[in-house]
Amino acid sequence: MHVPVLLRAAFHKGFQVEFIRRFSTAKTGTPQATLIEKTMIKPMHPTLFFGKNHKLSFLDQISDGRYIPIAFFFPKQDSSSSNTKSYISQLLKDSLSKVLVSYYPFAGTLMDDTNIHCNDQGVEFQEVQFDCPLSEFFDCPHTDFESLLFPKGLPWAPCDKNRLFSIQLNHFDCGGVVLSLCMTHTLGDAWSAFNFTKDWASLSRGASVKLCPQFDGASIFPPIDDYSAIKDIKAPGGQCISKRYVFSASKIQSLKDKIASTTDEYSKLRNYPTSVEAISTVLLKSAASNSNKPSLLFLTTDLRRRAKDIIPPKCIGNTGVPLYIFAREKREMELQRLVGEFKKEKERVSSAYNNVTRETLFPTTMETIGKAVSMLAEIDKLDLYVSSSLSKLPAEDIDFGWGGPKRVIVHGGNYIQNVSILCDNLRGDGIEVFVQLEEQKMHALESAQEMLEFASPYGGT
């Protein structure tokens, strides 16, 4: 294994830069990379006095704080493109400095569990050159390669209070790039990360836009002093196997038809599953097929949609509350039942927020979270699964000047077992799914009838 060798530190265009010789993974045959530059990008203008302290919301407090690792793949559009490596790098750094003026908490430091000091420390930006074409990652089904695209050791790691947001720009021999982000969950959810990146891209390509992110989550979900009942819940962690699958649009349609098949036309119309419902329940049934324990699936619903008259559409932070599906025994694992429970749970949450006011929103949210926490009272006696969907997030709008991304991934990590993440398959159709399971559960999923019938292992197809 090559150990990173520090060559020198210098000042380059006002930024302190570290040049590091070469690093690679311990596994022979994996792509190697040269770390070209590592620097801190500060907001173009100092943060005003009234914005120096950003108060976290209750939902920010309980978010766990680990770094969410998201990567955007941009193949080179054509051979005549004049976008050189140095041009792309400088364009991204300049526009990042501009966007941080509006997203000033991202460039701060975490003071405690209720405050971010917006001291304009900056965002870490590092640049890497790989010795291979982008296709080595784009088409590769091996998820262990993906960690190279992110700042070392950051994906899903606990938050460093002095590093809330980190970016890695990856260059490839073919001219393609991958832009990777690691944002502490304390700052916000995946929607917040996507919205930040979309605004950053708008400034990069010179679009005439007025940025208006709103950091007022604490006024809607006030922070509390004691949330130990939630914080002390530890999800099972440990070694897992990670794989990616693709559900094509035609296969999703067939799966939905199969789940909804019934002689009762009213029931068929009412219970016809969404794509997320169909895929999430198939993954649950398949992974749990060899287990005798009760199964609990946790998902998240975004309150930006359910309380849109109260939560600003550009609210940056965490605004999700949990949904859950519980199956005590195998006979409760039929897909029709699981989808029905999924719909009932969404209806329950929708009903709770239908007539919510600004005064009742926080108590309603506390009650919703309390019910979910009570389900985890005996977490050691059940199998916990977590599913998240990034489908329908505005990935195609993220255009830095060379077109939108052709693939978006969330990288895994062994800090938690039994996770699935759904993303739109941007260069084809359907949905790409990242799955991370304990070994026995992965074997069960791979051999499950519905997975063999409706899903294909990812391989660039």
C-alpha positions in Angstrom: 0.0 0.0 0.0 1.3 3.4 -0.9 1.4 5.8 2.0 0.6 9.4 1.2 3.8 11.5 1.1 3.6 15.2 1.8 5.8 17.0 -0.7 5.3 20.6 0.3 2.9 23.3 1.5 2.6 26.5 -0.5 0.3 29.4 -1.1 -1.5 29.3 -4.4 -3.9 32.1 -5.4 -4.6 33.0 -1.8 -5.2 29.5 -0.6 -3.0 27.2 1.4 -2.3 24.2 -0.7 -0.9 20.8 0.1 0.7 18.7 -2.6 0.7 15.0 -1.9 2.6 12.5 -4.0 0.5 9.4 -4.6 -1.9 7.1 -2.8 -3.8 3.9 -3.7 -5.9 1.3 -1.9 -4.5 -1.8 -0.4 -6.0 -4.1 -3.0 -3.9 -4.8 -6.0 -5.4 -3.8 -9.3 -7.6 -1.0 -8.0 -7.3 2.4 -9.7 -4.6 4.7 -8.4 -4.8 8.4 -7.9 -2.7 11.4 -7.4 -3.9 14.0 -4.9 -3.1 17.2 -6.8 -4.3 19.9 -4.4 -6.0 20.3 -1.0 -7.2 23.7 0.1 -9.9 25.6 2.0 -12.4 27.6 0.0 -13.8 30.6 2.0 -17.0 32.6 1.2 -16.3 35.4 -1.2 -17.6 38.0 1.2 -17.5 37.8 5.1 -20.7 36.6 6.8 -22.6 39.5 8.3 -22.7 39.9 12.1 -26.4 38.8 12.4 -25.5 35.5 10.7 -22.5 34.6 12.8 -24.5 32.0 14.8 -26.7 29.4 13.2 -29.0 27.6 15.6 -29.7 24.0 14.9 -33.2 22.6 14.9 -34.4 19.6 16.9 -34.3 17.5 13.7 -30.7 18.6 13.1 -29.8 17.6 16.6 -31.1 14.0 16.2 -29.7 13.5 12.7 -26.6 11.5 13.9 -24.3 14.0 12.2 -22.4 11.5 10.1 -21.1 12.6 6.6 -23.5 11.9 3.8 -21.3 10.8 0.8 -22.9 11.8 -2.6 -21.1 11.6 -6.0 -22.1 13.1 -9.3 -20.6 11.6 -12.5 -20.0 13.8 -15.5 -18.5 12.0 -18.6 -16.8 14.3 -21.1 -19.4 15.4 -23.5 -17.3 15.4 -26.7 -13.7 15.4 -27.9 -13.9 19.1 -29.0 -14.7 20.4 -25.5 -12.3 23.1 -24.3 -12.9 22.4 -20.7 -9.4 21.6 -19.5 -8.6 20.2 -16.0 -7.3 23.6 -14.8 -10.3 25.5 -16.2 -12.8 23.1 -14.5 -10.9 23.3 -11.2 -10.7 27.1 -11.1 -14.4 27.5 -12.2 -15.6 25.3 -9.4 -13.5 26.9 -6.8 -14.5 30.4 -7.8 -18.2 29.6 -7.9 -18.0 27.6 -4.7 -16.6 30.8 -3.0 -19.6 32.7 -4.3 -22.3 30.2 -3.3 -20.9 29.9 0.3 -21.9 33.6 0.8 -25.5 32.3 0.8 -24.7 29.0 2.4 -22.5 30.5 5.1 -23.2 27.8 7.8 -21.5 25.2 5.5 -18.3 27.1 6.0 -18.5 27.3 9.8 -17.6 25.1 12.7 -19.8 23.2 15.1 -19.8 24.8 18.6 -22.0 22.4 20.4 -25.2 20.4 19.8 -27.3 23.5 19.2 -25.0 26.0 17.4 -22.8 26.4 14.4 -20.3 29.3 14.5 -20.4 30.9 11.0 -16.8 32.0 11.1 -16.0 31.6 7.4 -13.4 29.0 8.1 -14.3 27.6 4.7 -15.0 24.3 3.0 -12.3 21.7 2.3 -11.7 21.2 -1.5 -9.4 18.6 -2.8 -8.5 17.6 -6.3 -7.5 14.1 -7.5 -6.2 12.7 -10.8 -7.0 9.0 -11.5 -4.8 6.9 -13.9 -7.9 5.3 -15.6 -11.0 6.3 -17.6 -14.2 7.2 -15.8 -15.7 3.9 -17.1 -13.6 2.1 -14.5 -16.0 3.5 -11.9 -19.1 4.3 -14.1 -19.5 0.7 -15.3 -18.0 -1.1 -12.3 -20.3 -3.2 -10.1 -17.7 -3.3 -7.3 -18.7 -0.9 -4.6 -15.4 -1.1 -2.8 -13.8 1.1 -5.6 -16.2 3.9 -4.8 -14.5 5.0 -1.5 -11.6 6.4 -3.6 -14.0 9.1 -5.0 -14.4 10.6 -1.6 -12.1 12.3 1.0 -10.4 9.5 2.8 -12.2 8.1 5.8 -15.1 10.6 5.6 -18.1 8.7 4.2 -20.5 8.1 7.1 -17.8 8.9 9.6 -18.8 10.9 12.8 -18.6 14.7 12.2 -15.4 16.6 12.8 -16.7 19.9 14.3 -14.0 21.8 12.3 -15.0 20.2 9.0 -18.7 20.3 8.2 -18.5 20.0 4.4 -15.8 18.5 2.2 -15.5 18.2 -1.6 -13.4 16.1 -3.8 -13.0 16.8 -7.6 -11.9 13.6 -9.4 -10.3 13.9 -12.9 -10.0 10.9 -15.2 -7.8 10.2 -18.2 -10.8 10.4 -20.6 -11.6 14.0 -19.5 -14.6 13.0 -17.4 -15.0 14.1 -13.8 -16.7 13.0 -10.7 -17.7 15.6 -8.1 -18.1 14.1 -4.6 -19.5 15.7 -1.5 -19.3 14.7 2.1 -21.8 16.8 4.2 -22.4 16.3 7.8 -26.1 15.3 8.4 -26.2 18.0 11.1 -26.2 20.6 8.3 -29.1 19.0 6.4 -30.6 16.1 4.5 -30.0 14.8 1.0 -32.4 17.4 -0.4 -30.3 20.2 1.2 -27.1 18.7 -0.3 -28.8 18.6 -3.8 -30.2 22.1 -3.5 -26.8 23.5 -2.5 -25.1 21.7 -5.4 -27.8 22.9 -7.8 -27.3 26.5 -6.7 -23.5 26.1 -6.9 -23.9 24.8 -10.5 -26.1 27.7 -11.4 -23.4 30.2 -10.4 -20.7 28.1 -12.1 -22.4 28.2 -15.5 -23.2 32.0 -15.1 -27.0 31.7 -14.8 -28.8 34.8 -13.6 -30.3 33.5 -10.4 -31.1 34.9 -7.0 -30.1 32.4 -4.3 -32.5 32.2 -1.3 -31.7 29.3 0.9 -33.4 29.6 4.3 -31.8 28.6 7.5 -34.7 28.9 9.9 -35.4 25.3 10.9 -34.8 26.1 14.6 -37.8 28.5 14.5 -40.0 25.7 13.3 -38.5 22.8 15.2 -36.8 24.4 18.3 -33.8 22.5 19.7 -34.2 20.8 23.1 -31.7 20.2 25.9 -32.3 16.5 26.5 -32.9 14.1 23.6 -31.0 11.2 25.0 -33.9 8.8 24.5 -33.3 9.2 20.8 -29.6 9.8 20.8 -28.8 6.6 22.8 -30.5 4.3 20.3 -27.7 2.5 18.5 -28.5 0.8 15.2 -26.7 -2.5 14.6 -23.4 -2.0 12.8 -20.6 -4.3 11.6 -19.2 -5.9 8.4 -21.6 -6.0 5.5 -21.7 -6.9 1.8 -22.6 -4.1 -0.6 -24.1 -4.5 -4.1 -25.9 -2.3 -6.6 -29.0 -3.3 -8.6 -31.0 -1.8 -11.4 -34.8 -2.0 -11.7 -35.6 -1.0 -15.3 -38.8 1.0 -15.9 -40.4 -2.0 -17.7 -39.5 -4.4 -14.8 -40.9 -1.9 -12.2 -44.1 -1.7 -14.2 -44.4 -5.5 -14.2 -43.6 -5.6 -10.5 -46.3 -3.0 -9.7 -48.8 -4.9 -11.8 -48.0 -8.2 -9.9 -48.4 -6.6 -6.5 -51.7 -4.9 -7.5 -53.2 -8.0 -9.1 -56.6 -8.6 -7.7 -60.2 -9.2 -8.8 -61.4 -6.2 -6.9 -60.9 -3.2 -9.2 -61.5 -0.7 -6.5 -58.8 -2.3 -4.3 -56.5 -2.5 -7.3 -56.9 1.3 -7.9 -56.5 2.2 -4.3 -53.5 -0.1 -3.6 -51.6 0.3 -6.8 -48.0 0.8 -5.5 -45.6 3.6 -6.4 -42.1 2.6 -7.6 -40.6 3.3 -4.2 -43.2 1.3 -2.4 -42.8 -1.7 -4.8 -39.0 -1.7 -4.7 -38.6 -1.1 -1.0 -41.0 -3.9 -0.1 -39.3 -6.4 -2.5 -36.0 -5.6 -0.9 -37.4 -6.1 2.6 -39.1 -9.4 1.7 -36.0 -10.7 -0.1 -33.5 -9.8 2.6 -35.6 -11.2 5.4 -36.6 -14.4 3.8 -34.2 -16.6 5.8 -34.7 -14.9 9.2 -37.0 -15.9 12.0 -36.9 -12.6 13.7 -39.6 -9.9 13.3 -38.6 -7.3 10.7 -38.9 -3.5 11.0 -38.3 -1.3 8.0 -37.7 2.4 8.6 -38.2 5.0 5.8 -38.4 8.8 5.9 -40.9 11.3 4.5 -40.1 14.9 3.9 -42.2 17.5 5.7 -41.4 20.1 3.1 -44.2 18.5 1.1 -46.5 17.7 3.9 -46.3 21.1 5.7 -45.4 23.3 2.7 -47.4 26.2 4.0 -45.2 26.4 7.1 -41.8 25.0 6.0 -40.2 27.3 3.3 -39.6 25.4 0.1 -35.9 26.4 0.3 -35.5 25.4 3.9 -32.0 24.0 4.4 -31.7 21.5 7.2 -33.3 18.2 8.2 -37.1 18.0 7.7 -37.7 14.3 7.6 -39.8 12.2 9.9 -39.9 8.4 10.0 -42.3 5.9 8.6 -42.2 2.3 9.5 -43.4 -1.1 8.4 -43.5 -4.0 10.9 -43.8 -7.7 10.1 -43.8 -10.2 13.0 -43.6 -13.4 11.0 -43.2 -14.7 7.5 -46.8 -14.8 6.5 -46.9 -11.0 7.0 -44.2 -10.7 4.3 -46.5 -10.9 1.3 -45.8 -8.0 -1.0 -49.5 -7.0 -1.1 -49.6 -6.7 2.7 -46.3 -4.8 2.9 -47.4 -2.3 0.3 -50.7 -1.9 2.1 -48.9 -1.2 5.4 -46.7 1.3 3.6 -49.7 3.1 2.3 -51.5 3.0 5.7 -48.4 4.5 7.3 -48.2 7.3 4.8 -51.9 8.0 5.2 -51.4 8.1 9.0 -48.6 10.7 8.7 -50.5 12.7 6.1 -53.6 12.8 8.3 -51.5 14.0 11.2 -50.1 16.9 9.2 -53.3 17.7 7.1 -54.5 20.6 9.3 -51.3 21.3 11.1 -50.5 24.9 12.1 -47.2 26.5 13.0 -48.1 26.1 16.6 -48.9 22.4 16.3 -46.3 21.3 13.8 -43.5 20.7 16.4 -45.7 18.8 18.9 -47.1 16.7 16.0 -43.5 15.9 14.8 -42.4 15.0 18.4 -45.4 12.6 18.6 -44.6 11.0 15.2 -40.9 10.5 16.2 -41.9 9.2 19.6 -44.0 6.4 18.0 -41.1 5.4 15.9 -38.7 5.4 18.8 -41.1 3.2 20.8 -40.8 0.6 18.0 -37.1 0.4 18.7 -37.5 -0.4 22.4 -36.4 -4.0 21.8 -34.1 -3.5 18.9 -32.0 -6.5 19.8 -35.0 -8.8 19.3 -35.7 -7.8 15.7 -34.1 -7.2 12.3 -33.9 -3.5 11.6 -33.8 -2.3 7.9 -33.4 1.3 6.7 -34.4 2.5 3.3 -34.0 5.9 1.7 -35.0 7.3 -1.6 -33.3 10.0 -3.6 -35.6 9.4 -6.5 -37.1 12.6 -7.9 -34.4 14.9 -6.4 -33.3 17.5 -9.0 -30.2 15.7 -10.1 -30.6 16.6 -13.8 -30.7 20.3 -12.9 -27.2 20.2 -11.6 -25.4 21.6 -14.6 -22.0 23.3 -14.0 -21.7 24.3 -17.7 -21.0 20.9 -19.2 -24.4 19.2 -18.9 -26.1 17.4 -16.1 -24.7 14.3 -14.4 -25.2 10.9 -16.0 -25.1 9.0 -12.7 -25.6 9.9 -9.0 -24.6 7.6 -6.2 -24.6 7.6 -2.4 -21.7 5.6 -1.1 -22.2 3.0 1.6 -20.4 2.4 4.9 -20.2 -0.3 7.5 -21.4 2.0 10.4 -25.0 0.6 10.0 -26.3 -2.7 8.6 -29.2 -3.5 6.3 -29.5 -0.3 4.3 -30.9 0.4 0.9 -30.8 3.6 -1.1 -32.8 4.3 -4.2 -31.6 6.7 -6.9 -32.9 7.5 -10.4 -31.0 5.7 -13.2 -30.1 8.9 -15.1 -28.5 7.4 -18.2 -31.3 4.9 -18.8 -34.6 4.4 -17.1 -35.8 3.0 -13.9 -34.1 3.1 -10.5 -30.6 2.1 -9.3 -30.5 0.6 -5.8 -27.6 0.4 -3.4 -28.0 -2.4 -0.9 -25.8 -3.1 2.1 -26.6 -6.2 4.1 -25.2 -8.7 6.5 -23.7 -11.7 4.6 -26.6 -14.1 5.2 -29.2 -11.5 4.3 -27.4 -10.6 1.1 -27.3 -14.3 0.1 -31.0 -14.5 0.8 -31.7 -11.3 -1.3 -29.6 -12.5 -4.2 -31.5 -15.8 -4.5 -35.0 -14.4 -3.9 -37.5 -15.0 -6.6 -38.6 -11.4 -7.0 -35.0 -10.1 -7.2 -34.1 -12.6 -9.9 -37.3 -11.7 -11.8 -37.3 -7.9 -11.6 -33.8 -6.7 -10.7 -30.4 -6.9 -12.5 -27.0 -6.5 -10.9 -25.5 -3.2 -11.7 -22.8 -3.3 -14.4 -23.2 -0.1 -16.3 -26.4 -1.2 -18.0 
